[in-house]
Amino acid sequence: MSIIVRRLSAEEIKTEIHSLARLRIEVFRDFPYIYEGSSEYEVKYLKKYLDSSRAALIAAFDQNIIIGVASCLPLLDEDPAVQKPFVEKGYDLKTVFYFGESVLQKKYRGKGIGKAFFLEREKWAMSFGDYKLTTFCAVKRPTEHPLRPLDYRPLDDFWKSQGYIKHPELHTEFSWQDLEEKNETMKKMVFWIKRWS
Ligand SMILES: CC(C)(COP(=O)(O)OP(=O)(O)OC[C@H]1O[C@@H](n2cnc3c(N)ncnc32)[C@H](O)[C@@H]1OP(=O)(O)O)[C@@H](O)C(=O)NCCC(=O)NCCS
């Protein structure tokens, strides 16, 4: 299986936006996100990556089909809910590059594509010369959550292996509709950081 991982051009984002939205919805249906996704919301969300000149979507291709995607952009171009904990703790926002999400179809996992997503986003972030930190956040779910599969393996060890440290003091809330819920509810998101200088 030969997989190519590379940054999408703006034209490609526009052409692929509906398949990227579908991919995100498919992957985020699983625990711990258990997200009842909407294409309309996802397409709107992905357009943010066209509006920020330093944003990037890194895609994994099998032949010419996108089977995974990871997102990143400067924290300054993110929503206030993402910026808030950094503002409150006195970080200089212009030195922080934020990694949105990584999603990969199940059958392609465990082959190094997740690591390539980190590497490509980090290379992109560091190419500007302005950023001292790369960061992302992860949802915090109770260990006894009823939809947690018995064989669920948290990604913490993977993130640590990529040089990221969990910062429980940096947290925020995102709202989305869980599967089997009627309305959106708030989810606690905790940040992880890698320092570059
Ligand atoms: C996150 C994700 C993109 C990782 O992709 P991947 O291609 O499987 O990751 P890689 O193969 O590059 O590396 C995973 C490494 O972490 C280890 N690991 C630790 N916990 C893991 C877990 N829960 N799942 C997969 N690998 C895990 C693997 O053993 C592997 O290390 P190794 O190469 O030393 O054996 C993929 O698991 C995914 O799409 N998950 C669902 C969506 C998600 O949770 N995204 C992250 C938050 S937005």
The ligand as an SDF file (V2000), in Angstrom:
LIG
                    3D

 48 50  0  0  0  0  0  0  0  0999 V2000
   -4.9640    9.6240   15.6950 C   0  0  0  0  0  0  0  0  0  0  0  0
   -4.7460    8.8270   14.4410 C   0  0  0  0  0  0  0  0  0  0  0  0
   -4.7960    9.7590   13.2390 C   0  0  0  0  0  0  0  0  0  0  0  0
   -3.3490    8.1480   14.5550 C   0  0  0  0  0  0  0  0  0  0  0  0
   -3.0570    7.5790   13.3310 O   0  0  0  0  0  0  0  0  0  0  0  0
   -2.1280    6.2900   13.0760 P   0  0  0  0  0  0  0  0  0  0  0  0
   -1.7060    6.3520   11.6620 O   0  0  0  0  0  0  0  0  0  0  0  0
   -2.8100    5.0650   13.5210 O   0  0  0  0  0  0  0  0  0  0  0  0
   -0.8700    6.5790   14.0010 O   0  0  0  0  0  0  0  0  0  0  0  0
    0.6060    6.0240   13.7400 P   0  0  0  0  0  0  0  0  0  0  0  0
    0.5260    4.6760   13.1020 O   0  0  0  0  0  0  0  0  0  0  0  0
    1.4210    7.0560   13.0660 O   0  0  0  0  0  0  0  0  0  0  0  0
    1.2070    5.9500   15.2010 O   0  0  0  0  0  0  0  0  0  0  0  0
    0.5210    5.4880   16.2790 C   0  0  0  0  0  0  0  0  0  0  0  0
    1.5620    5.1290   17.3070 C   0  0  0  0  0  0  0  0  0  0  0  0
    1.0280    5.3820   18.5870 O   0  0  0  0  0  0  0  0  0  0  0  0
    0.7900    4.1230   19.2410 C   0  0  0  0  0  0  0  0  0  0  0  0
   -0.5220    4.2670   19.8580 N   0  0  0  0  0  0  0  0  0  0  0  0
   -0.7240    4.5300   21.1480 C   0  0  0  0  0  0  0  0  0  0  0  0
   -2.0180    4.6060   21.3990 N   0  0  0  0  0  0  0  0  0  0  0  0
   -2.6670    4.4140   20.2310 C   0  0  0  0  0  0  0  0  0  0  0  0
   -4.0320    4.3700   19.8670 C   0  0  0  0  0  0  0  0  0  0  0  0
   -5.0100    4.5420   20.7270 N   0  0  0  0  0  0  0  0  0  0  0  0
   -4.3560    4.1870   18.5800 N   0  0  0  0  0  0  0  0  0  0  0  0
   -3.3910    4.0170   17.6530 C   0  0  0  0  0  0  0  0  0  0  0  0
   -2.0770    4.0200   17.9600 N   0  0  0  0  0  0  0  0  0  0  0  0
   -1.7200    4.2260   19.2430 C   0  0  0  0  0  0  0  0  0  0  0  0
    0.8980    3.0600   18.1640 C   0  0  0  0  0  0  0  0  0  0  0  0
    1.3210    1.8450   18.7130 O   0  0  0  0  0  0  0  0  0  0  0  0
    1.9310    3.6810   17.2520 C   0  0  0  0  0  0  0  0  0  0  0  0
    3.2100    3.5870   17.7960 O   0  0  0  0  0  0  0  0  0  0  0  0
    4.3410    2.6030   17.1650 P   0  0  0  0  0  0  0  0  0  0  0  0
    4.4960    3.0380   15.7360 O   0  0  0  0  0  0  0  0  0  0  0  0
    5.5340    2.8730   18.0070 O   0  0  0  0  0  0  0  0  0  0  0  0
    3.7460    1.2450   17.2920 O   0  0  0  0  0  0  0  0  0  0  0  0
   -5.8190    7.7090   14.2810 C   0  0  0  0  0  0  0  0  0  0  0  0
   -5.7200    6.8400   15.3670 O   0  0  0  0  0  0  0  0  0  0  0  0
   -7.2500    8.2380   14.2310 C   0  0  0  0  0  0  0  0  0  0  0  0
   -7.7410    8.7010   13.2050 O   0  0  0  0  0  0  0  0  0  0  0  0
   -7.9600    8.1590   15.3850 N   0  0  0  0  0  0  0  0  0  0  0  0
   -9.3660    8.5970   15.4730 C   0  0  0  0  0  0  0  0  0  0  0  0
   -9.5290   10.1060   15.5110 C   0  0  0  0  0  0  0  0  0  0  0  0
   -8.7950   10.7350   16.6660 C   0  0  0  0  0  0  0  0  0  0  0  0
   -8.9340   10.3400   17.8220 O   0  0  0  0  0  0  0  0  0  0  0  0
   -7.9740   11.7470   16.3490 N   0  0  0  0  0  0  0  0  0  0  0  0
   -7.1600   12.4340   17.3260 C   0  0  0  0  0  0  0  0  0  0  0  0
   -7.8250   13.5630   17.9330 C   0  0  0  0  0  0  0  0  0  0  0  0
   -8.4570   14.7600   16.8240 S   0  0  0  0  0  0  0  0  0  0  0  0
  1  2  1  0
  2  3  1  0
  2  4  1  0
  2 36  1  0
  4  5  1  0
  5  6  1  0
  6  7  2  0
  6  8  1  0
  6  9  1  0
  9 10  1  0
 10 11  2  0
 10 12  1  0
 10 13  1  0
 13 14  1  0
 14 15  1  0
 15 16  1  0
 15 30  1  0
 16 17  1  0
 17 18  1  0
 17 28  1  0
 18 19  1  0
 18 27  1  0
 19 20  2  0
 20 21  1  0
 21 22  1  0
 21 27  2  0
 22 23  1  0
 22 24  2  0
 24 25  1  0
 25 26  2  0
 26 27  1  0
 28 29  1  0
 28 30  1  0
 30 31  1  0
 31 32  1  0
 32 33  2  0
 32 34  1  0
 32 35  1  0
 36 37  1  0
 36 38  1  0
 38 39  2  0
 38 40  1  0
 40 41  1  0
 41 42  1  0
 42 43  1  0
 43 44  2  0
 43 45  1  0
 45 46  1  0
 46 47  1  0
 47 48  1  0
M  END
$$$$
